């Protein structure tokens, strides 16, 4: 009887440990967004994989921007944005793709380290005209920093 109870308790404890989200499981992952041109055919897409290292450091892997266009004469611009724990916002440089290719442009990896703690990160993708004015933008899924 004691062996069964002990076995059941250990089994429940082991399963409970598996169900609790660890920092690596909880909130790292992909942030992506797709935006469509309201006036014409064509669209844009941006994606990055988010890896939080600590409260102030984030690695963005394989930041891709893709112009999905049937010759609509609009470029696609995207950037990575973040919100600090104090509510202020920050953002990276705009990256653009105008090639209408099937794979877009991969801008590689970026590391963001600052003096303020980062609470959320996401990608923003916009369709822009030739002068760089944004016609329409969309935000990707917000990823929450599990260390704050």
C-alpha positions in Angstrom: 0.0 0.0 0.0 2.8 2.4 0.9 4.6 1.6 -2.3 1.5 2.5 -4.4 0.9 5.8 -2.6 4.6 6.7 -2.9 4.6 5.7 -6.6 1.4 7.8 -7.2 2.8 10.8 -5.4 6.1 10.6 -7.4 4.2 10.2 -10.6 2.0 13.2 -10.0 5.1 15.3 -9.0 6.9 14.3 -12.1 4.0 15.2 -14.4 3.5 18.5 -12.6 7.1 19.4 -13.3 6.6 18.7 -17.0 3.5 20.9 -17.2 5.1 24.0 -15.7 6.5 26.2 -18.4 10.1 27.0 -18.2 11.5 30.3 -19.5 12.7 28.7 -22.7 9.2 27.2 -23.4 7.1 30.1 -22.4 7.6 33.1 -24.6 10.4 32.8 -27.1 9.3 32.1 -30.6 8.3 33.5 -34.0 6.8 37.0 -34.5 5.5 37.5 -38.0 3.1 39.8 -39.8 1.5 40.0 -43.2 0.0 43.2 -44.7 -2.1 43.6 -47.8 -2.3 46.7 -50.1 -5.9 48.0 -49.8 -5.8 49.7 -53.2 -4.2 47.0 -55.4 -3.0 43.5 -55.4 0.2 42.9 -53.5 1.3 42.3 -50.0 4.3 42.2 -47.6 5.5 39.8 -45.0 8.1 40.0 -42.2 9.3 37.3 -39.7 11.9 36.9 -37.0 12.5 34.3 -34.3 12.8 35.9 -30.9 15.1 34.6 -28.2 15.2 36.4 -24.9 18.5 36.0 -23.1 17.8 38.1 -20.0 15.8 41.2 -18.9 17.8 43.6 -21.3 19.0 41.4 -24.1 17.1 39.8 -27.0 18.4 38.0 -30.1 16.4 38.2 -33.3 17.2 35.4 -35.6 16.7 35.3 -39.4 14.9 38.6 -39.8 13.1 38.2 -43.1 11.3 40.8 -45.2 9.4 39.8 -48.3 7.6 41.9 -51.0 4.7 39.8 -52.3 3.8 41.7 -55.4 2.4 41.4 -58.8 4.2 44.6 -60.0 2.3 46.9 -57.7 5.2 49.4 -57.6 5.1 49.5 -53.8 8.0 48.4 -51.6 7.8 46.6 -48.3 9.6 47.8 -45.2 9.8 46.1 -41.8 11.5 46.6 -38.5 11.6 45.1 -35.0 10.0 47.1 -32.3 10.0 46.7 -28.5 8.3 48.0 -25.4 10.2 48.6 -22.2 8.9 47.8 -18.8 8.4 51.5 -18.1 6.1 51.8 -21.2 8.6 53.6 -23.5 9.1 52.2 -27.0 12.1 51.5 -29.1 12.7 50.2 -32.6 15.4 49.0 -35.0 16.2 50.3 -38.4 13.8 49.8 -41.3 14.7 47.0 -43.6 13.2 46.8 -47.1 12.6 44.3 -49.9 11.6 45.4 -53.4 12.6 42.3 -55.3 9.2 40.6 -55.6 11.1 37.3 -55.1 9.7 34.2 -53.7 12.0 34.2 -50.7 12.4 37.8 -49.8 15.5 39.2 -48.1 17.0 37.6 -45.0 18.8 40.3 -43.0 20.3 37.8 -40.6 20.5 38.0 -36.8 20.3 41.1 -34.6 21.1 41.5 -30.9 19.4 44.2 -28.9 21.0 45.1 -25.6 20.1 48.2 -23.7 20.0 49.9 -20.3 16.2 49.3 -19.9 14.4 46.1 -19.4 12.4 44.9 -22.4 8.8 43.6 -21.8 7.6 42.9 -25.4 9.0 42.6 -28.9 7.3 42.3 -32.3 7.8 42.9 -36.0 6.0 45.7 -37.9 5.7 45.4 -41.7 4.5 48.2 -44.0 3.7 48.7 -47.6 5.2 52.0 -48.7 5.3 54.1 -51.8 8.4 55.2 -53.7 8.9 58.2 -51.4 8.9 55.9 -48.4 5.5 56.9 -47.0 3.7 54.1 -45.3 0.3 53.2 -46.9 -0.6 50.5 -44.4 1.1 48.7 -41.6 0.5 45.6 -39.4 2.2 44.3 -36.2 3.1 40.7 -35.7 2.5 38.7 -32.6 3.9 40.3 -29.5 6.4 38.1 -27.6 6.7 38.7 -23.9 10.0 38.6 -22.1 9.8 35.8 -19.5 12.6 37.4 -17.5 10.6 40.5 -16.4 
